[in-house]
C-alpha cells in the first residue's frame, strides 16, 4: 500500500503563486514516477508535470516556464511550484505515484483544490 498526502492548494489571485507538496508513505518502490495531474469541471484529467526517481521531467505545454516540479527522494516527496498562475489553472490537482516495474500500479492522492481568481 502507498498513501499520498497533498497540501498547498488554495485560493490565489491571477499572477500569484502556490506551492503544492505530496508526501508518499507506505511500501515505496525506489524506482518510480511521481507527479501531478489536474482536472477542471467539464474537462478530462491531464498531466501537469511528473518526475522520475532518476530526475527525468515532463511538463504540459500549458505550464512550461511557469511551473517547476522537484523531488526529495529521501523523503518520498514531490513538489510543484506554480508561478504566474492563470484563471485557466483552476482545477483539482491530484498527486500521482507509479512504480516503474510490472505491474505498474498507480496510486492517487485525494486531490487539492487550486482556485485562481481573475
C-alpha positions as CSV (number, residue, x, y, z in Angstrom):
1,X,0.0,0.0,0.0
2,X,1.0,3.6,-0.7
3,X,-0.6,6.7,0.7
4,X,-0.3,10.1,-0.9
5,X,-0.9,13.2,1.2
6,X,-1.2,16.5,-0.7
7,X,-1.1,20.0,0.7
8,X,-0.7,23.6,-0.5
9,X,-3.8,24.2,-2.5
10,X,-5.9,27.3,-2.0
11,X,-7.3,30.5,-3.5
12,X,-4.9,32.9,-5.2
13,X,-5.2,35.9,-7.5
14,X,-4.1,35.7,-11.1
15,X,-0.3,36.3,-11.3
16,X,0.2,34.8,-7.8
17,X,2.0,31.6,-6.7
18,X,1.3,28.4,-4.9
19,X,3.5,25.5,-3.9
20,X,2.0,22.0,-3.7
21,X,3.5,19.2,-1.8
22,X,2.8,15.5,-1.9
23,X,4.4,13.1,0.6
24,X,4.2,9.3,-0.1
25,X,4.3,6.8,2.6
26,X,4.0,3.0,2.8
27,X,5.6,0.4,0.6
28,X,7.5,2.7,-1.8
29,X,9.4,1.2,-4.7
30,X,12.5,3.3,-5.2
31,X,12.2,3.4,-9.0
32,X,9.1,5.3,-9.7
33,X,7.4,8.3,-11.2
34,X,5.7,11.0,-9.1
35,X,3.9,13.9,-10.4
36,X,0.7,16.0,-10.7
37,X,-2.4,15.8,-12.7
38,X,-5.3,18.2,-12.7
39,X,-9.0,18.1,-13.6
40,X,-11.2,21.1,-14.1
41,X,-15.0,20.8,-14.2
42,X,-16.2,19.5,-17.6
43,X,-12.7,18.7,-18.7
44,X,-10.6,15.5,-18.8
45,X,-7.8,14.8,-16.4
46,X,-4.5,16.0,-17.8
47,X,-0.8,15.6,-16.8
48,X,0.7,18.8,-15.4
49,X,4.2,17.6,-14.6
50,X,6.0,14.5,-13.5
51,X,9.5,13.5,-12.5
52,X,11.1,10.1,-12.3
53,X,13.2,9.0,-9.4
54,X,16.2,9.4,-11.8
55,X,15.4,13.0,-12.5
56,X,13.7,13.0,-15.8
57,X,10.9,15.5,-16.1
58,X,7.9,16.2,-18.3
59,X,5.6,19.2,-18.4
60,X,2.4,20.1,-20.1
61,X,2.9,22.7,-22.7
62,X,0.5,25.0,-20.9
63,X,2.6,25.2,-17.8
64,X,6.1,25.2,-19.2
65,X,8.0,28.2,-17.9
66,X,5.6,28.8,-15.1
67,X,5.6,25.6,-13.1
68,X,8.5,23.7,-11.7
69,X,8.5,20.1,-10.3
70,X,11.0,18.9,-7.9
71,X,11.6,15.8,-5.7
72,X,13.2,14.8,-2.5
73,X,13.7,11.1,-2.9
74,X,14.9,10.6,0.7
75,X,11.6,12.0,1.9
76,X,9.5,10.5,-0.9
77,X,8.0,13.9,-1.5
78,X,7.3,15.7,-4.7
79,X,6.7,19.5,-5.0
80,X,5.1,21.7,-7.6
81,X,6.0,25.3,-7.6
82,X,3.3,27.2,-9.5
83,X,4.1,30.8,-10.5
84,X,2.3,33.3,-12.7
85,X,-1.0,31.5,-12.1
86,X,-3.8,32.0,-14.6
87,X,-7.5,31.6,-14.2
88,X,-7.4,28.5,-16.5
89,X,-5.1,26.8,-14.0
90,X,-8.1,26.4,-11.7
91,X,-8.7,22.7,-11.1
92,X,-8.4,19.9,-8.6
93,X,-4.7,18.8,-8.5
94,X,-4.0,15.2,-7.9
95,X,-0.7,13.7,-6.8
96,X,0.2,10.5,-8.6
97,X,2.7,7.7,-7.9
98,X,3.5,4.9,-10.3
99,X,6.2,2.4,-9.8
100,X,8.3,1.6,-12.8
101,X,8.1,-2.2,-12.6
102,X,5.4,-4.5,-13.9
103,X,2.7,-4.4,-12.7
104,X,3.0,-0.6,-12.7
105,X,0.4,0.2,-10.0
106,X,-0.9,3.7,-9.9
107,X,-1.7,5.5,-6.6
108,X,-3.6,8.8,-6.3
109,X,-3.9,11.4,-3.6
110,X,-7.3,12.8,-2.6
111,X,-6.8,16.0,-4.5
112,X,-6.3,19.6,-3.5
113,X,-8.3,22.5,-4.9
114,X,-6.4,25.3,-6.7
115,X,-8.6,28.3,-7.5
116,X,-7.2,31.3,-9.3
117,X,-9.4,34.4,-9.4
118,X,-9.2,36.7,-12.4
